[in-house]
Amino acid sequence: MSAVAQRILIVEDEAPILTGLETLFRHHGYEVVTARDGREALERWTAGTFDLVVLDVMLPVLGGFEVLSQMRGSGDATPVLILTARGAETDVVEGLERGADDYVTKPFGVHELAARVKGLLRRIPRSAEAPARLRVGPVDLDLDGLTAGAGDLRVELTAREGALVEFLLVRRHRAVGRDELLVGVWGYRDGRIETRTVDVHVQKLRRKLASLPGGDGWIATVRGRGYRFAAEVV
């Protein structure tokens, strides 16, 4: 019995690019649904279940960032890969801040894009070394529930943020490089790809954790080596 094909929603208003992406992903065995503007994208997303969304930032009717915000605002954790114009650094940062998992700049190579998609679709299993619930200083961390809190203070973590915290926590005796994080948390086979997604996700996570007692010291930067989980685990 053959495995069920993973479903990808492609949101792109430029017809040649949309057609090319649809052909590419169907060739790789994915089931593909398409949308040409933001409103249509939300209609498709609401009506179906997807394993990944490939989302262009510049869309008619409703922009890609608004689509992404509505998805994440509803609690949906489906991996999202955004497409941005080359050199649009602010788009990259804003997209990742709003909850995108990674990005590719136009024009892009089909092999790079296919590799990014495979990475985001790969399920990274929970580590047997990390308990589901633990205390980090005065903070209760629930890796299954994706929450961290102390008293009345509580923050919600995204699935990617939870995986990032867990990966660093299990390896807290050493620094973890960006390439290792791309493989272990994002699922890429090759961590040498050029992307700022790790750094932007760490920055976003740090801002979120800073509202908790001692949370600003959880993740330390080790110059030239990467990141380390630096907080005391009880």
C-alpha positions as CSV (number, residue, x, y, z in Angstrom):
1,M,0.0,0.0,0.0
2,S,1.5,3.3,-1.0
3,A,2.0,6.2,1.4
4,V,-0.4,9.1,1.3
5,A,1.2,12.0,-0.6
6,Q,2.0,15.1,1.5
7,R,-0.1,18.1,0.5
8,I,1.4,21.5,-0.3
9,L,-0.5,24.8,-0.7
10,I,1.3,27.1,-3.2
11,V,0.3,30.8,-3.0
12,E,1.8,32.8,-5.9
13,D,0.2,35.4,-8.2
14,E,2.7,35.2,-11.1
15,A,1.4,32.5,-13.4
16,P,4.7,31.2,-14.8
17,I,6.2,30.8,-11.4
18,L,3.0,29.1,-10.1
19,T,2.9,26.7,-13.0
20,G,6.6,25.9,-12.5
21,L,6.2,25.3,-8.8
22,E,3.2,23.1,-9.3
23,T,5.1,21.0,-11.9
24,L,8.1,20.8,-9.7
25,F,6.3,19.5,-6.6
26,R,4.0,17.2,-8.5
27,H,7.2,15.7,-10.0
28,H,8.5,15.0,-6.5
29,G,5.3,13.2,-5.6
30,Y,3.5,15.9,-3.6
31,E,-0.2,16.6,-3.9
32,V,-0.5,20.3,-4.8
33,V,-3.2,22.9,-4.3
34,T,-2.7,26.4,-5.6
35,A,-4.0,29.9,-4.9
36,R,-3.3,33.2,-6.7
37,D,-4.1,35.8,-4.0
38,G,-4.2,36.0,-0.3
39,R,-8.0,35.7,0.1
40,E,-8.0,32.6,-2.1
41,A,-5.1,31.2,-0.1
42,L,-7.1,31.5,3.2
43,E,-10.1,29.9,1.6
44,R,-8.0,26.9,0.4
45,W,-6.3,26.7,3.8
46,T,-9.5,26.8,5.7
47,A,-11.1,24.1,3.5
48,G,-8.3,21.6,3.6
49,T,-5.4,20.2,5.6
50,F,-1.8,20.8,4.4
51,D,1.7,19.6,5.4
52,L,3.4,22.8,4.0
53,V,2.5,26.2,2.7
54,V,4.7,28.0,0.1
55,L,3.7,31.6,0.4
56,D,4.7,34.6,-1.8
57,V,5.0,37.8,0.2
58,M,3.7,40.1,-2.5
59,L,0.1,39.1,-3.3
60,P,-3.0,40.9,-4.6
61,V,-6.2,41.3,-2.5
62,L,-4.5,40.2,0.7
63,G,-0.8,40.3,1.3
64,G,1.3,37.3,2.3
65,F,2.2,38.6,5.7
66,E,-1.5,39.1,6.5
67,V,-2.2,35.5,5.4
68,L,0.6,34.3,7.6
69,S,-0.6,36.3,10.6
70,Q,-4.1,34.9,10.3
71,M,-2.8,31.4,10.1
72,R,-0.5,31.7,13.1
73,G,-3.2,33.7,15.0
74,S,-5.5,30.8,14.7
75,G,-2.9,28.5,16.4
76,D,-2.0,26.7,13.1
77,A,1.6,25.4,13.2
78,T,1.8,24.2,9.5
79,P,5.3,24.9,8.2
80,V,5.4,28.0,6.0
81,L,8.1,28.8,3.5
82,I,7.9,32.4,2.3
83,L,9.1,33.6,-1.1
84,T,10.7,37.1,-1.2
85,A,12.4,39.3,-3.7
86,R,16.2,39.2,-3.6
87,G,17.7,41.8,-1.3
88,A,14.4,42.3,0.6
89,E,16.0,41.8,4.0
90,T,13.1,43.5,5.8
91,D,10.7,41.0,4.2
92,V,12.8,38.1,5.5
93,V,12.9,39.4,9.0
94,E,9.2,40.3,9.1
95,G,8.2,37.0,7.7
96,L,10.2,35.0,10.2
97,E,9.0,37.3,13.0
98,R,5.3,36.5,12.0
99,G,5.9,32.8,12.2
100,A,7.4,31.6,8.9
101,D,9.7,28.7,9.2
102,D,12.1,29.6,6.4
103,Y,12.4,31.6,3.2
104,V,13.7,31.5,-0.3
105,T,14.6,34.6,-2.4
106,K,13.6,35.0,-6.0
107,P,15.0,34.0,-8.4
108,F,15.6,30.7,-6.8
109,G,17.1,27.4,-8.0
110,V,14.7,24.5,-8.1
111,H,17.1,22.1,-6.4
112,E,17.6,24.5,-3.5
113,L,13.8,25.0,-3.2
114,A,13.1,21.3,-3.3
115,A,15.7,20.7,-0.6
116,R,14.2,23.4,1.6
117,V,10.7,21.9,1.2
118,K,12.0,18.4,2.0
119,G,13.6,19.7,5.1
120,L,10.5,21.5,6.4
121,L,8.4,18.4,5.7
122,R,10.7,16.1,7.6
123,R,9.4,15.3,11.0
124,I,12.0,15.6,13.8
125,P,11.2,13.2,16.6
126,R,11.2,14.3,20.2
127,S,14.5,13.5,22.0
128,A,14.3,10.7,24.5
129,E,16.8,12.7,26.6
130,A,14.6,15.6,27.3
131,P,11.7,15.2,29.8
132,A,8.4,16.6,28.7
133,R,8.2,18.9,31.8
134,L,11.1,20.5,33.7
135,R,12.1,23.6,35.6
136,V,14.5,26.1,34.3
137,G,15.3,28.2,37.3
138,P,11.9,29.4,38.6
139,V,10.2,28.7,35.3
140,D,8.1,25.6,34.5
141,L,8.8,24.5,30.9
142,D,6.3,22.2,29.2
143,L,7.8,20.9,26.0
144,D,4.7,18.9,25.0
145,G,2.3,21.7,25.8
146,L,4.7,24.3,24.3
147,T,4.4,26.7,27.3
148,A,6.8,28.3,29.8
149,G,5.6,30.1,32.9
150,A,6.3,31.3,36.4
151,G,3.4,32.4,38.6
152,D,1.1,34.6,36.5
153,L,3.6,35.0,33.7
154,R,3.3,32.6,30.8
155,V,4.5,32.5,27.2
156,E,3.4,30.2,24.4
157,L,6.0,28.6,22.2
158,T,5.6,27.7,18.5
159,A,6.4,24.1,17.6
160,R,9.7,25.3,16.0
161,E,10.6,27.3,19.1
162,G,9.9,24.3,21.3
163,A,12.1,22.1,19.1
164,L,14.9,24.7,19.2
165,V,14.8,25.0,23.0
166,E,14.7,21.2,23.4
167,F,17.6,20.7,21.0
168,L,19.8,23.3,22.8
169,L,18.7,22.0,26.2
170,V,19.8,18.4,25.5
171,R,23.2,19.7,24.4
172,R,23.6,22.3,27.0
173,H,27.1,21.1,27.9
174,R,28.4,22.6,24.6
175,A,27.8,25.2,21.9
176,V,25.6,24.2,19.0
177,G,26.4,25.6,15.5
178,R,23.9,27.0,13.1
179,D,24.5,24.2,10.6
180,E,23.7,21.6,13.3
181,L,20.5,23.4,14.2
182,L,19.4,23.5,10.5
183,V,19.9,19.7,10.4
184,G,18.5,18.8,13.8
185,V,15.7,21.3,14.2
186,W,14.8,22.4,10.7
187,G,15.4,18.9,9.1
188,Y,17.8,19.9,6.3
189,R,20.2,17.2,5.1
190,D,22.9,19.8,4.6
191,G,23.3,22.5,7.2
192,R,25.6,24.6,5.0
193,I,22.8,26.3,3.1
194,E,22.7,30.1,3.4
195,T,19.8,31.3,5.5
196,R,19.3,33.6,8.4
197,T,16.4,31.6,9.7
198,V,18.2,30.3,12.8
199,D,19.4,33.7,13.9
200,V,16.0,35.3,13.5
201,H,14.2,32.5,15.3
202,V,16.7,32.8,18.2
203,Q,16.2,36.6,18.4
204,K,12.4,36.2,18.4
205,L,12.6,33.4,21.0
206,R,14.9,35.5,23.2
207,R,12.5,38.4,23.2
208,K,9.6,36.1,24.1
209,L,11.6,34.4,27.0
210,A,12.8,37.8,28.3
211,S,9.4,38.3,29.9
212,L,10.1,35.4,32.3
213,P,12.3,35.4,35.4
214,G,15.8,34.7,34.1
215,G,14.5,34.1,30.6
216,D,16.9,36.5,29.0
217,G,19.8,34.3,30.0
218,W,18.5,31.0,28.6
219,I,20.2,31.1,25.2
220,A,23.8,32.4,25.1
221,T,25.7,33.3,21.9
222,V,29.1,31.6,21.7
223,R,31.1,33.8,19.3
224,G,32.2,31.9,16.2
225,R,30.5,28.7,17.4
226,G,26.8,29.2,17.6
227,Y,24.4,29.0,20.6
228,R,24.3,27.4,24.0
229,F,21.5,26.7,26.5
230,A,23.0,28.6,29.5
231,A,20.2,28.5,32.2
232,E,20.2,26.2,35.2
233,V,17.9,23.2,34.8
234,V,16.4,22.0,38.1
